[in-house]
């Protein structure tokens, strides 16, 4: 498993999340408290916790948190930016400026792609870790038997 890859993906995701957050501010798009809580906990904090955990003995838990946070972030963003009709939807943005619209649209799309790629990478890592654990358990059974 490449711990550095997770750290890099999380760092890029954090920077892109700030970029998108600034686009929200430029268009005066505020989220209700429960959605803000989701953004802070699942989209911002959980990936950082996950990236920290993969450097400890809690690698598997860290990869799970990475996978679930990226999947949750991608589903949240896709739903709010492309499906739900609201000021947060790219087709219903407040009429403030074309530059702010472009920033919002590009940051939303970039985040969606990064989160999808990160979730897929997390799923791949979980599959690899489970195969490795199964092989280790099998080897331990053979050795002790």
N, C-alpha and C positions, 0 to 999 in steps of 0.2 A: 504494500500500500504506500502511496506517495503522500506523506503528511504535508510536504511542502505544497503540493498541488491544492490540497484542501485549504491551506492557509492563504494561498494566492487567490483562489476563487472567493473565499470569504472577504478578503481585503478589497478585491475588485467589486464584489457585491455591495459592500458597505459604502464605497465611494459612489457607486451608481445609485444607491438608495438615497444618499445625500443629494445627488444631482436631481433625482426625481422629486425629492422633498422640496428642493428649491423651486422646481417647476410648479409644484402645488402652491407654494407661497406666492409666486409671481402671478398666478391666476386666481388667487384668493379662494382656493378649494380646500376647505377644512373638512376633516373627518370627524364623525361623532366619537365620543370617548371610548366606546367599546371597540371601534375599529382602530383608533389610535393605540389602544392597549395591544391589540393583535399586532400592529405594525412594530411597536417597540419590543414586544416579547418575542414574537415568532420571526419577524423579518430582520430585526437589528441585533437583538441580544443572543438569541439561540444559536445562530451561526458562529458567533464569536466564542461562545461557550463550547460548541462542538469542535471548533478548530483548536481550542486549548486542550480539550480532552483527548484528542488523538495523539498528543505528545505524552500522555500518561499511560498507566496500566488500564485505563478505561477506554481503550481504543474502540471497542465494539459499540459502547454506549455513545461515544462521540460521533461515530459514523452514522448511527441511527438518528441522532439529533440533527446532524448535518443533512441527511436525506429528508427527514420529515420537515425540517424548517424550509428547505429549498422547495420541496413539493408544495407545502402550505403557502409559501410566498408566491409561487408561480400560479397556483389556483386562485388565490386571493386577488392578485393583480389582473389575471386574465378575466376573471368574473367582473371586477369593478371597472376595468378600463375598456372592455370589449363587449360585455353582455348586459350588465345592469344599466338601465337608463338613469343617469344622474350626472351632476356636473363633473364627476370623476371619469366619465366615459369619454373616450377620444372623439366621439361624434357629437358630444353635447357640451363641449368646453365653453366656459364663459368667454365672451367677446372682449378680450382685453388687448392682446397684441398678437400678430402673426408669429413673431419671434418666440413668445411665451408658448404659443400653441405648438410650434415646431419642437421646442425643447421638451415639452410634456410628452408629445407623441413619440419622439425618438428615445427618450429615457424610459418610457413605459415599454416600448418594444424591445429595447436593449436588455432591460431587466427580465422580461419574460423569457427571452432566449437564454440569457445567462442562468436563470433559475431552472429552466428546463434542462439545460446541459448539466448543471450541478446536481440536480435530482437524479438524472440518469447515471452520472458518475457515482453518486452515492449508492444507487441501487447496484451498480456493477461491483463496487467495493464490498457491499453487504454480501453479495453472492460469492465473491472471492474469499471473504473471511469465513463464511459458513463452510465452504469446501475445505479450506485450510483447517478449520476446527474439526470437521468430520474426519479428515485424514489423520490428524493428531490423535483423536479419540480412538480410531481404528488401530493405529500403530501402538497406542498405549495398551489396548486390549490384547493385542497379539503378544506384546512384550511381557505383560503381566500374566498371561495365561499359559 
